[in-house]
């Protein structure tokens, strides 16, 4: 194993971060190929070096990088969207059928607003949305 970045203790720029990350990935591949990572909790030159550079990379990520959280659509919203697609309805038309403002319906679809009890009843009556789904995700 050829060690690199021995004199680096802190990563403070993107270029260095990219280089150290690539080095770390190569170390992991090499250690996997030669069996140095085969045993859980192994303590060898590969695991120590991967740990050393991994900590520096993690510190850089915490300090300089921001990550967006993954957002998932609610199963209720997916169910409503599927029903609109089946009926080839636009949000505007669906809002009218449900007797709610377009903005209110749009906020529900975007996950910005909870479903009111009145809207829940209308979703069931108009679009036949499963009441259990409405209760669980509204």
N, CA, C and O atoms as a GROMACS GRO file, in nm:
protein
  552
    1UNK      N    1   0.084  -0.118   0.000
    1UNK     CA    2   0.000   0.000   0.000
    1UNK      C    3   0.089   0.124   0.000
    1UNK      O    4   0.183   0.135   0.078
    2UNK      N    5   0.057   0.215  -0.089
    2UNK     CA    6   0.130   0.342  -0.096
    2UNK      C    7   0.046   0.447  -0.026
    2UNK      O    8  -0.065   0.479  -0.070
    3UNK      N    9   0.101   0.502   0.083
    3UNK     CA   10   0.028   0.604   0.158
    3UNK      C   11   0.048   0.740   0.094
    3UNK      O   12   0.158   0.775   0.051
    4UNK      N   13  -0.061   0.816   0.090
    4UNK     CA   14  -0.056   0.952   0.037
    4UNK      C   15  -0.116   1.046   0.142
    4UNK      O   16  -0.182   1.001   0.236
    5UNK      N   17  -0.092   1.172   0.125
    5UNK     CA   18  -0.151   1.276   0.210
    5UNK      C   19  -0.114   1.257   0.357
    5UNK      O   20  -0.192   1.292   0.446
    6UNK      N   21   0.004   1.204   0.383
    6UNK     CA   22   0.049   1.182   0.520
    6UNK      C   23   0.068   1.312   0.597
    6UNK      O   24   0.053   1.315   0.719
    7UNK      N   25   0.102   1.419   0.525
    7UNK     CA   26   0.124   1.547   0.592
    7UNK      C   27  -0.006   1.628   0.608
    7UNK      O   28  -0.004   1.736   0.668
    8UNK      N   29  -0.116   1.578   0.554
    8UNK     CA   30  -0.244   1.650   0.562
    8UNK      C   31  -0.317   1.608   0.689
    8UNK      O   32  -0.334   1.489   0.716
    9UNK      N   33  -0.358   1.707   0.765
    9UNK     CA   34  -0.436   1.678   0.887
    9UNK      C   35  -0.577   1.736   0.878
    9UNK      O   36  -0.668   1.692   0.948
   10UNK      N   37  -0.594   1.836   0.791
   10UNK     CA   38  -0.724   1.900   0.773
   10UNK      C   39  -0.745   1.927   0.625
   10UNK      O   40  -0.655   1.976   0.556
   11UNK      N   41  -0.863   1.896   0.576
   11UNK     CA   42  -0.899   1.927   0.438
   11UNK      C   43  -0.978   2.057   0.442
   11UNK      O   44  -1.079   2.067   0.513
   12UNK      N   45  -0.931   2.158   0.365
   12UNK     CA   46  -0.998   2.288   0.370
   12UNK      C   47  -1.034   2.345   0.234
   12UNK      O   48  -1.069   2.462   0.222
   13UNK      N   49  -1.024   2.260   0.129
   13UNK     CA   50  -1.067   2.307  -0.003
   13UNK      C   51  -1.118   2.189  -0.085
   13UNK      O   52  -1.084   2.074  -0.059
   14UNK      N   53  -1.198   2.221  -0.184
   14UNK     CA   54  -1.265   2.118  -0.266
   14UNK      C   55  -1.167   2.034  -0.346
   14UNK      O   56  -1.187   1.913  -0.360
   15UNK      N   57  -1.063   2.094  -0.398
   15UNK     CA   58  -0.964   2.019  -0.477
   15UNK      C   59  -0.898   1.911  -0.392
   15UNK      O   60  -0.888   1.796  -0.434
   16UNK      N   61  -0.856   1.948  -0.273
   16UNK     CA   62  -0.793   1.852  -0.182
   16UNK      C   63  -0.895   1.747  -0.140
   16UNK      O   64  -0.863   1.628  -0.134
   17UNK      N   65  -1.017   1.789  -0.110
   17UNK     CA   66  -1.122   1.695  -0.072
   17UNK      C   67  -1.144   1.590  -0.182
   17UNK      O   68  -1.152   1.471  -0.153
   18UNK      N   69  -1.153   1.634  -0.307
   18UNK     CA   70  -1.175   1.541  -0.418
   18UNK      C   71  -1.059   1.442  -0.430
   18UNK      O   72  -1.080   1.323  -0.453
   19UNK      N   73  -0.936   1.491  -0.415
   19UNK     CA   74  -0.818   1.405  -0.426
   19UNK      C   75  -0.815   1.302  -0.312
   19UNK      O   76  -0.787   1.185  -0.335
   20UNK      N   77  -0.842   1.347  -0.190
   20UNK     CA   78  -0.839   1.256  -0.076
   20UNK      C   79  -0.955   1.156  -0.085
   20UNK      O   80  -0.938   1.039  -0.050
   21UNK      N   81  -1.071   1.199  -0.131
   21UNK     CA   82  -1.185   1.109  -0.149
   21UNK      C   83  -1.154   0.999  -0.250
   21UNK      O   84  -1.187   0.883  -0.230
   22UNK      N   85  -1.089   1.039  -0.358
   22UNK     CA   86  -1.051   0.940  -0.460
   22UNK      C   87  -0.949   0.842  -0.404
   22UNK      O   88  -0.957   0.721  -0.428
   23UNK      N   89  -0.853   0.894  -0.328
   23UNK     CA   90  -0.753   0.809  -0.262
   23UNK      C   91  -0.821   0.711  -0.168
   23UNK      O   92  -0.788   0.592  -0.166
   24UNK      N   93  -0.916   0.760  -0.090
   24UNK     CA   94  -0.989   0.673   0.003
   24UNK      C   95  -1.065   0.563  -0.073
   24UNK      O   96  -1.062   0.447  -0.032
   25UNK      N   97  -1.130   0.599  -0.180
   25UNK     CA   98  -1.204   0.500  -0.260
   25UNK      C   99  -1.109   0.394  -0.316
   25UNK      O  100  -1.140   0.275  -0.315
   26UNK      N  101  -0.994   0.438  -0.365
   26UNK     CA  102  -0.894   0.343  -0.416
   26UNK      C  103  -0.843   0.251  -0.306
   26UNK      O  104  -0.824   0.131  -0.330
   27UNK      N  105  -0.822   0.306  -0.186
   27UNK     CA  106  -0.779   0.224  -0.073
   27UNK      C  107  -0.884   0.116  -0.041
   27UNK      O  108  -0.849   0.000  -0.017
   28UNK      N  109  -1.009   0.155  -0.041
   28UNK     CA  110  -1.117   0.060  -0.010
   28UNK      C  111  -1.120  -0.051  -0.114
   28UNK      O  112  -1.134  -0.169  -0.080
   29UNK      N  113  -1.108  -0.015  -0.241
   29UNK     CA  114  -1.108  -0.116  -0.347
   29UNK      C  115  -0.988  -0.211  -0.334
   29UNK      O  116  -1.002  -0.332  -0.346
   30UNK      N  117  -0.871  -0.155  -0.308
   30UNK     CA  118  -0.750  -0.234  -0.293
   30UNK      C  119  -0.760  -0.327  -0.171
   30UNK      O  120  -0.726  -0.445  -0.180
   31UNK      N  121  -0.808  -0.274  -0.059
   31UNK     CA  122  -0.821  -0.353   0.063
   31UNK      C  123  -0.925  -0.463   0.047
   31UNK      O  124  -0.910  -0.572   0.101
   32UNK      N  125  -1.030  -0.433  -0.026
   32UNK     CA  126  -1.134  -0.534  -0.052
   32UNK      C  127  -1.077  -0.646  -0.138
   32UNK      O  128  -1.100  -0.764  -0.112
   33UNK      N  129  -1.002  -0.607  -0.241
   33UNK     CA  130  -0.944  -0.706  -0.333
   33UNK      C  131  -0.842  -0.797  -0.264
   33UNK      O  132  -0.836  -0.916  -0.294
   34UNK      N  133  -0.763  -0.742  -0.172
   34UNK     CA  134  -0.660  -0.827  -0.108
   34UNK      C  135  -0.707  -0.890   0.023
   34UNK      O  136  -0.628  -0.956   0.090
   35UNK      N  137  -0.833  -0.871   0.059
   35UNK     CA  138  -0.888  -0.938   0.177
   35UNK      C  139  -0.867  -0.866   0.309
   35UNK      O  140  -0.898  -0.921   0.415
   36UNK      N  141  -0.814  -0.746   0.306
   36UNK     CA  142  -0.787  -0.673   0.430
   36UNK      C  143  -0.915  -0.628   0.501
   36UNK      O  144  -0.912  -0.594   0.620
   37UNK      N  145  -1.028  -0.627   0.429
   37UNK     CA  146  -1.154  -0.587   0.490
   37UNK      C  147  -1.248  -0.706   0.510
   37UNK      O  148  -1.365  -0.688   0.543
   38UNK      N  149  -1.196  -0.826   0.490
   38UNK     CA  150  -1.280  -0.946   0.497
   38UNK      C  151  -1.331  -0.974   0.637
   38UNK      O  152  -1.441  -1.026   0.654
   39UNK      N  153  -1.253  -0.940   0.736
   39UNK     CA  154  -1.290  -0.968   0.875
   39UNK      C  155  -1.346  -0.842   0.940
   39UNK      O  156  -1.285  -0.736   0.934
   40UNK      N  157  -1.463  -0.856   1.001
   40UNK     CA  158  -1.524  -0.742   1.068
   40UNK      C  159  -1.436  -0.698   1.185
   40UNK      O  160  -1.390  -0.781   1.264
   41UNK      N  161  -1.414  -0.567   1.195
   41UNK     CA  162  -1.333  -0.513   1.303
   41UNK      C  163  -1.184  -0.534   1.283
   41UNK      O  164  -1.106  -0.521   1.377
   42UNK      N  165  -1.144  -0.565   1.160
   42UNK     CA  166  -1.001  -0.588   1.132
   42UNK      C  167  -0.921  -0.462   1.163
   42UNK      O  168  -0.967  -0.349   1.141
   43UNK      N  169  -0.801  -0.482   1.214
   43UNK     CA  170  -0.710  -0.372   1.244
   43UNK      C  171  -0.581  -0.397   1.168
   43UNK      O  172  -0.499  -0.479   1.207
   44UNK      N  173  -0.566  -0.323   1.057
   44UNK     CA  174  -0.446  -0.337   0.975
   44UNK      C  175  -0.415  -0.202   0.913
   44UNK      O  176  -0.485  -0.104   0.937
   45UNK      N  177  -0.310  -0.197   0.834
   45UNK     CA  178  -0.269  -0.068   0.778
   45UNK      C  179  -0.378  -0.007   0.689
   45UNK      O  180  -0.392   0.115   0.684
   46UNK      N  181  -0.454  -0.091   0.620
   46UNK     CA  182  -0.561  -0.039   0.535
   46UNK      C  183  -0.673   0.023   0.618
   46UNK      O  184  -0.716   0.136   0.592
   47UNK      N  185  -0.720  -0.049   0.719
   47UNK     CA  186  -0.831   0.004   0.798
   47UNK      C  187  -0.792   0.131   0.872
   47UNK      O  188  -0.873   0.222   0.887
   48UNK      N  189  -0.667   0.137   0.920
   48UNK     CA  190  -0.622   0.258   0.989
   48UNK      C  191  -0.613   0.377   0.893
   48UNK      O  192  -0.654   0.488   0.927
   49UNK      N  193  -0.561   0.353   0.774
   49UNK     CA  194  -0.547   0.462   0.676
   49UNK      C  195  -0.684   0.505   0.624
   49UNK      O  196  -0.710   0.625   0.608
   50UNK      N  197  -0.772   0.411   0.598
   50UNK     CA  198  -0.907   0.445   0.553
   50UNK      C  199  -0.978   0.526   0.662
   50UNK      O  200  -1.047   0.622   0.632
   51UNK      N  201  -0.960   0.487   0.786
   51UNK     CA  202  -1.018   0.561   0.898
   51UNK      C  203  -0.964   0.702   0.908
   51UNK      O  204  -1.039   0.798   0.928
   52UNK      N  205  -0.833   0.716   0.893
   52UNK     CA  206  -0.768   0.848   0.903
   52UNK      C  207  -0.821   0.944   0.797
   52UNK      O  208  -0.863   1.055   0.828
   53UNK      N  209  -0.819   0.900   0.671
   53UNK     CA  210  -0.864   0.990   0.564
   53UNK      C  211  -1.017   1.005   0.566
   53UNK      O  212  -1.071   1.109   0.526
   54UNK      N  213  -1.086   0.901   0.612
   54UNK     CA  214  -1.232   0.910   0.621
   54UNK      C  215  -1.277   1.016   0.719
   54UNK      O  216  -1.373   1.088   0.693
   55UNK      N  217  -1.208   1.027   0.831
   55UNK     CA  218  -1.241   1.129   0.931
   55UNK      C  219  -1.218   1.268   0.873
   55UNK      O  220  -1.300   1.358   0.893
   56UNK      N  221  -1.108   1.286   0.800
   56UNK     CA  222  -1.081   1.417   0.740
   56UNK      C  223  -1.189   1.453   0.638
   56UNK      O  224  -1.235   1.567   0.633
   57UNK      N  225  -1.229   1.356   0.556
   57UNK     CA  226  -1.334   1.380   0.456
   57UNK      C  227  -1.466   1.413   0.525
   57UNK      O  228  -1.537   1.505   0.482
   58UNK      N  229  -1.500   1.340   0.629
   58UNK     CA  230  -1.624   1.365   0.702
   58UNK      C  231  -1.624   1.504   0.765
   58UNK      O  232  -1.725   1.574   0.762
   59UNK      N  233  -1.511   1.544   0.821
   59UNK     CA  234  -1.500   1.677   0.880
   59UNK      C  235  -1.519   1.786   0.775
   59UNK      O  236  -1.588   1.885   0.800
   60UNK      N  237  -1.459   1.767   0.657
   60UNK     CA  238  -1.476   1.864   0.548
   60UNK      C  239  -1.623   1.872   0.508
   60UNK      O  240  -1.677   1.982   0.491
   61UNK      N  241  -1.688   1.756   0.492
   61UNK     CA  242  -1.829   1.753   0.451
   61UNK      C  243  -1.916   1.825   0.553
   61UNK      O  244  -2.005   1.901   0.515
   62UNK      N  245  -1.892   1.803   0.682
   62UNK     CA  246  -1.974   1.869   0.785
   62UNK      C  247  -1.954   2.019   0.785
   62UNK      O  248  -2.048   2.095   0.810
   63UNK      N  249  -1.832   2.062   0.758
   63UNK     CA  250  -1.800   2.204   0.766
   63UNK      C  251  -1.839   2.281   0.640
   63UNK      O  252  -1.892   2.392   0.649
   64UNK      N  253  -1.812   2.223   0.523
   64UNK     CA  254  -1.823   2.300   0.399
   64UNK      C  255  -1.935   2.258   0.304
   64UNK      O  256  -1.966   2.331   0.210
   65UNK      N  257  -1.996   2.145   0.328
   65UNK     CA  258  -2.096   2.097   0.232
   65UNK      C  259  -2.235   2.096   0.296
   65UNK      O  260  -2.250   2.067   0.414
   66UNK      N  261  -2.333   2.128   0.215
   66UNK     CA  262  -2.472   2.117   0.260
   66UNK      C  263  -2.540   2.015   0.171
   66UNK      O  264  -2.516   2.009   0.051
   67UNK      N  265  -2.625   1.938   0.232
   67UNK     CA  266  -2.695   1.834   0.159
   67UNK      C  267  -2.845   1.858   0.173
   67UNK      O  268  -2.894   1.894   0.279
   68UNK      N  269  -2.914   1.837   0.064
   68UNK     CA  270  -3.059   1.849   0.068
   68UNK      C  271  -3.118   1.718   0.116
   68UNK      O  272  -3.072   1.610   0.080
   69UNK      N  273  -3.220   1.731   0.196
   69UNK     CA  274  -3.289   1.612   0.244
   69UNK      C  275  -3.376   1.557   0.131
   69UNK      O  276  -3.433   1.632   0.052
   70UNK      N  277  -3.384   1.428   0.125
   70UNK     CA  278  -3.472   1.366   0.028
   70UNK      C  279  -3.615   1.386   0.072
   70UNK      O  280  -3.648   1.374   0.190
   71UNK      N  281  -3.699   1.418  -0.022
   71UNK     CA  282  -3.840   1.433   0.008
   71UNK      C  283  -3.917   1.325  -0.066
   71UNK      O  284  -3.891   1.297  -0.184
   72UNK      N  285  -4.009   1.267   0.004
   72UNK     CA  286  -4.091   1.163  -0.055
   72UNK      C  287  -4.236   1.209  -0.055
   72UNK      O  288  -4.283   1.273   0.040
   73UNK      N  289  -4.304   1.175  -0.161
   73UNK     CA  290  -4.446   1.206  -0.166
   73UNK      C  291  -4.521   1.112  -0.075
   73UNK      O  292  -4.490   0.993  -0.065
   74UNK      N  293  -4.619   1.167  -0.010
   74UNK     CA  294  -4.706   1.087   0.076
   74UNK      C  295  -4.786   0.990  -0.011
   74UNK      O  296  -4.825   1.024  -0.123
   75UNK      N  297  -4.811   0.870   0.037
   75UNK     CA  298  -4.895   0.776  -0.038
   75UNK      C  299  -5.034   0.834  -0.069
   75UNK      O  300  -5.095   0.800  -0.170
   76UNK      N  301  -5.082   0.922   0.019
   76UNK     CA  302  -5.211   0.987  -0.006
   76UNK      C  303  -5.201   1.077  -0.130
   76UNK      O  304  -5.288   1.073  -0.217
   77UNK      N  305  -5.096   1.157  -0.137
   77UNK     CA  306  -5.077   1.246  -0.252
   77UNK      C  307  -5.060   1.164  -0.380
   77UNK      O  308  -5.115   1.199  -0.484
   78UNK      N  309  -4.985   1.056  -0.372
   78UNK     CA  310  -4.967   0.970  -0.489
   78UNK      C  311  -5.101   0.913  -0.534
   78UNK      O  312  -5.130   0.907  -0.654
   79UNK      N  313  -5.182   0.873  -0.438
   79UNK     CA  314  -5.314   0.818  -0.469
   79UNK      C  315  -5.403   0.923  -0.536
   79UNK      O  316  -5.473   0.893  -0.633
   80UNK      N  317  -5.400   1.044  -0.484
   80UNK     CA  318  -5.478   1.153  -0.545
   80UNK      C  319  -5.429   1.181  -0.686
   80UNK      O  320  -5.509   1.192  -0.779
   81UNK      N  321  -5.298   1.191  -0.702
   81UNK     CA  322  -5.242   1.218  -0.836
   81UNK      C  323  -5.278   1.107  -0.935
   81UNK      O  324  -5.309   1.135  -1.050
   82UNK      N  325  -5.274   0.983  -0.889
   82UNK     CA  326  -5.311   0.872  -0.977
   82UNK      C  327  -5.457   0.882  -1.019
   82UNK      O  328  -5.491   0.855  -1.134
   83UNK      N  329  -5.541   0.921  -0.927
   83UNK     CA  330  -5.684   0.936  -0.957
   83UNK      C  331  -5.706   1.049  -1.057
   83UNK      O  332  -5.787   1.036  -1.148
   84UNK      N  333  -5.634   1.159  -1.040
   84UNK     CA  334  -5.645   1.271  -1.135
   84UNK      C  335  -5.599   1.228  -1.273
   84UNK      O  336  -5.661   1.262  -1.374
   85UNK      N  337  -5.490   1.152  -1.278
   85UNK     CA  338  -5.438   1.106  -1.408
   85UNK      C  339  -5.537   1.011  -1.474
   85UNK      O  340  -5.560   1.019  -1.595
   86UNK      N  341  -5.595   0.921  -1.394
   86UNK     CA  342  -5.693   0.827  -1.448
   86UNK      C  343  -5.810   0.900  -1.512
   86UNK      O  344  -5.860   0.859  -1.617
   87UNK      N  345  -5.851   1.006  -1.449
   87UNK     CA  346  -5.968   1.082  -1.496
   87UNK      C  347  -5.929   1.198  -1.586
   87UNK      O  348  -6.014   1.276  -1.628
   88UNK      N  349  -5.801   1.209  -1.615
   88UNK     CA  350  -5.745   1.320  -1.693
   88UNK      C  351  -5.795   1.456  -1.644
   88UNK      O  352  -5.842   1.539  -1.721
   89UNK      N  353  -5.784   1.474  -1.515
   89UNK     CA  354  -5.823   1.600  -1.452
   89UNK      C  355  -5.700   1.683  -1.416
   89UNK      O  356  -5.595   1.629  -1.382
   90UNK      N  357  -5.716   1.812  -1.426
   90UNK     CA  358  -5.612   1.902  -1.380
   90UNK      C  359  -5.643   1.939  -1.236
   90UNK      O  360  -5.755   1.918  -1.188
   91UNK      N  361  -5.544   1.993  -1.166
   91UNK     CA  362  -5.564   2.031  -1.026
   91UNK      C  363  -5.680   2.129  -1.012
   91UNK      O  364  -5.760   2.120  -0.918
   92UNK      N  365  -5.689   2.220  -1.105
   92UNK     CA  366  -5.797   2.320  -1.101
   92UNK      C  367  -5.934   2.252  -1.104
   92UNK      O  368  -6.023   2.286  -1.027
   93UNK      N  369  -5.948   2.155  -1.194
   93UNK     CA  370  -6.075   2.083  -1.207
   93UNK      C  371  -6.104   1.999  -1.083
   93UNK      O  372  -6.218   1.990  -1.038
   94UNK      N  373  -5.999   1.937  -1.030
   94UNK     CA  374  -6.016   1.855  -0.910
   94UNK      C  375  -6.058   1.941  -0.792
   94UNK      O  376  -6.144   1.901  -0.714
   95UNK      N  377  -5.998   2.058  -0.779
   95UNK     CA  378  -6.033   2.149  -0.670
   95UNK      C  379  -6.180   2.188  -0.680
   95UNK      O  380  -6.250   2.196  -0.579
   96UNK      N  381  -6.226   2.211  -0.800
   96UNK     CA  382  -6.366   2.248  -0.821
   96UNK      C  383  -6.457   2.132  -0.782
   96UNK      O  384  -6.560   2.153  -0.716
   97UNK      N  385  -6.421   2.010  -0.821
   97UNK     CA  386  -6.501   1.893  -0.785
   97UNK      C  387  -6.506   1.872  -0.633
   97UNK      O  388  -6.607   1.828  -0.579
   98UNK      N  389  -6.396   1.904  -0.567
   98UNK     CA  390  -6.387   1.887  -0.421
   98UNK      C  391  -6.444   2.008  -0.345
   98UNK      O  392  -6.454   2.006  -0.223
   99UNK      N  393  -6.479   2.111  -0.420
   99UNK     CA  394  -6.535   2.232  -0.362
   99UNK      C  395  -6.436   2.299  -0.265
   99UNK      O  396  -6.474   2.340  -0.155
  100UNK      N  397  -6.309   2.308  -0.308
  100UNK     CA  398  -6.205   2.378  -0.232
  100UNK      C  399  -6.134   2.475  -0.324
  100UNK      O  400  -6.142   2.464  -0.446
  101UNK      N  401  -6.064   2.570  -0.265
  101UNK     CA  402  -5.987   2.665  -0.345
  101UNK      C  403  -5.873   2.591  -0.416
  101UNK      O  404  -5.819   2.493  -0.364
  102UNK      N  405  -5.838   2.640  -0.533
  102UNK     CA  406  -5.726   2.581  -0.607
  102UNK      C  407  -5.598   2.586  -0.524
  102UNK      O  408  -5.521   2.489  -0.522
  103UNK      N  409  -5.575   2.698  -0.458
  103UNK     CA  410  -5.452   2.714  -0.379
  103UNK      C  411  -5.448   2.612  -0.264
  103UNK      O  412  -5.342   2.558  -0.232
  104UNK      N  413  -5.562   2.588  -0.203
  104UNK     CA  414  -5.570   2.491  -0.093
  104UNK      C  415  -5.536   2.351  -0.145
  104UNK      O  416  -5.457   2.279  -0.085
  105UNK      N  417  -5.596   2.314  -0.256
  105UNK     CA  418  -5.572   2.182  -0.314
  105UNK      C  419  -5.426   2.168  -0.357
  105UNK      O  420  -5.364   2.063  -0.338
  106UNK      N  421  -5.372   2.272  -0.416
  106UNK     CA  422  -5.232   2.271  -0.458
  106UNK      C  423  -5.139   2.251  -0.338
  106UNK      O  424  -5.041   2.177  -0.347
  107UNK      N  425  -5.170   2.318  -0.227
  107UNK     CA  426  -5.088   2.303  -0.107
  107UNK      C  427  -5.094   2.160  -0.052
  107UNK      O  428  -4.994   2.108  -0.003
  108UNK      N  429  -5.210   2.099  -0.061
  108UNK     CA  430  -5.223   1.959  -0.017
  108UNK      C  431  -5.137   1.869  -0.105
  108UNK      O  432  -5.066   1.783  -0.055
  109UNK      N  433  -5.145   1.889  -0.234
  109UNK     CA  434  -5.068   1.808  -0.329
  109UNK      C  435  -4.918   1.826  -0.308
  109UNK      O  436  -4.841   1.730  -0.322
  110UNK      N  437  -4.874   1.947  -0.274
  110UNK     CA  438  -4.732   1.974  -0.252
  110UNK      C  439  -4.686   1.937  -0.112
  110UNK      O  440  -4.569   1.953  -0.079
  111UNK      N  441  -4.777   1.889  -0.029
  111UNK     CA  442  -4.741   1.850   0.107
  111UNK      C  443  -4.724   1.967   0.202
  111UNK      O  444  -4.666   1.952   0.309
  112UNK      N  445  -4.775   2.083   0.164
  112UNK     CA  446  -4.762   2.203   0.246
  112UNK      C  447  -4.881   2.222   0.340
  112UNK      O  448  -4.877   2.306   0.430
  113UNK      N  449  -4.986   2.144   0.319
  113UNK     CA  450  -5.107   2.159   0.400
  113UNK      C  451  -5.166   2.022   0.429
  113UNK      O  452  -5.165   1.933   0.345
  114UNK      N  453  -5.217   2.008   0.549
  114UNK     CA  454  -5.284   1.884   0.589
  114UNK      C  455  -5.424   1.881   0.528
  114UNK      O  456  -5.482   1.984   0.493
  115UNK      N  457  -5.477   1.761   0.515
  115UNK     CA  458  -5.612   1.743   0.463
  115UNK      C  459  -5.711   1.765   0.578
  115UNK      O  460  -5.700   1.702   0.684
  116UNK      N  461  -5.807   1.854   0.557
  116UNK     CA  462  -5.909   1.878   0.659
  116UNK      C  463  -6.008   1.761   0.658
  116UNK      O  464  -6.010   1.680   0.566
  117UNK      N  465  -6.088   1.754   0.762
  117UNK     CA  466  -6.188   1.648   0.769
  117UNK      C  467  -6.287   1.660   0.654
  117UNK      O  468  -6.328   1.559   0.596
  118UNK      N  469  -6.328   1.784   0.621
  118UNK     CA  470  -6.421   1.803   0.510
  118UNK      C  471  -6.359   1.755   0.379
  118UNK      O  472  -6.425   1.686   0.300
  119UNK      N  473  -6.233   1.791   0.356
  119UNK     CA  474  -6.169   1.749   0.232
  119UNK      C  475  -6.150   1.597   0.231
  119UNK      O  476  -6.161   1.534   0.126
  120UNK      N  477  -6.122   1.539   0.346
  120UNK     CA  478  -6.106   1.394   0.354
  120UNK      C  479  -6.233   1.324   0.310
  120UNK      O  480  -6.229   1.228   0.234
  121UNK      N  481  -6.347   1.374   0.360
  121UNK     CA  482  -6.476   1.316   0.320
  121UNK      C  483  -6.498   1.329   0.170
  121UNK      O  484  -6.545   1.236   0.104
  122UNK      N  485  -6.465   1.446   0.116
  122UNK     CA  486  -6.484   1.470  -0.028
  122UNK      C  487  -6.390   1.384  -0.111
  122UNK      O  488  -6.428   1.334  -0.217
  123UNK      N  489  -6.266   1.366  -0.064
  123UNK     CA  490  -6.172   1.279  -0.137
  123UNK      C  491  -6.227   1.138  -0.147
  123UNK      O  492  -6.213   1.071  -0.249
  124UNK      N  493  -6.289   1.094  -0.038
  124UNK     CA  494  -6.348   0.960  -0.038
  124UNK      C  495  -6.468   0.953  -0.132
  124UNK      O  496  -6.480   0.860  -0.212
  125UNK      N  497  -6.559   1.052  -0.121
  125UNK     CA  498  -6.682   1.049  -0.200
  125UNK      C  499  -6.656   1.073  -0.349
  125UNK      O  500  -6.711   1.002  -0.434
  126UNK      N  501  -6.574   1.171  -0.381
  126UNK     CA  502  -6.553   1.211  -0.520
  126UNK      C  503  -6.452   1.120  -0.592
  126UNK      O  504  -6.475   1.079  -0.706
  127UNK      N  505  -6.341   1.089  -0.525
  127UNK     CA  506  -6.234   1.014  -0.591
  127UNK      C  507  -6.217   0.872  -0.539
  127UNK      O  508  -6.131   0.798  -0.586
  128UNK      N  509  -6.300   0.834  -0.442
  128UNK     CA  510  -6.296   0.699  -0.386
  128UNK      C  511  -6.156   0.664  -0.330
  128UNK      O  512  -6.108   0.552  -0.344
  129UNK      N  513  -6.094   0.764  -0.266
  129UNK     CA  514  -5.964   0.742  -0.203
  129UNK      C  515  -5.987   0.661  -0.076
  129UNK      O  516  -6.080   0.689  -0.001
  130UNK      N  517  -5.905   0.563  -0.053
  130UNK     CA  518  -5.917   0.474   0.062
  130UNK      C  519  -5.918   0.554   0.193
  130UNK      O  520  -5.823   0.628   0.220
  131UNK      N  521  -6.022   0.540   0.275
  131UNK     CA  522  -6.029   0.616   0.400
  131UNK      C  523  -5.912   0.590   0.494
  131UNK      O  524  -5.868   0.681   0.564
  132UNK      N  525  -5.861   0.467   0.496
  132UNK     CA  526  -5.745   0.436   0.582
  132UNK      C  527  -5.624   0.519   0.539
  132UNK      O  528  -5.549   0.569   0.623
  133UNK      N  529  -5.606   0.533   0.409
  133UNK     CA  530  -5.496   0.612   0.354
  133UNK      C  531  -5.513   0.758   0.394
  133UNK      O  532  -5.418   0.825   0.434
  134UNK      N  533  -5.635   0.806   0.384
  134UNK     CA  534  -5.664   0.947   0.420
  134UNK      C  535  -5.634   0.969   0.567
  134UNK      O  536  -5.569   1.067   0.603
  135UNK      N  537  -5.681   0.880   0.652
  135UNK     CA  538  -5.659   0.895   0.797
  135UNK      C  539  -5.511   0.888   0.833
  135UNK      O  540  -5.462   0.967   0.914
  136UNK      N  541  -5.442   0.794   0.773
  136UNK     CA  542  -5.302   0.774   0.810
  136UNK      C  543  -5.211   0.887   0.764
  136UNK      O  544  -5.116   0.922   0.834
  137UNK      N  545  -5.238   0.946   0.646
  137UNK     CA  546  -5.146   1.043   0.588
  137UNK      C  547  -5.199   1.184   0.582
  137UNK      O  548  -5.141   1.268   0.513
  138UNK      N  549  -5.309   1.214   0.651
  138UNK     CA  550  -5.356   1.353   0.651
  138UNK      C  551  -5.334   1.417   0.786
  138UNK      O  552  -5.368   1.534   0.805
   0.00000   0.00000   0.00000
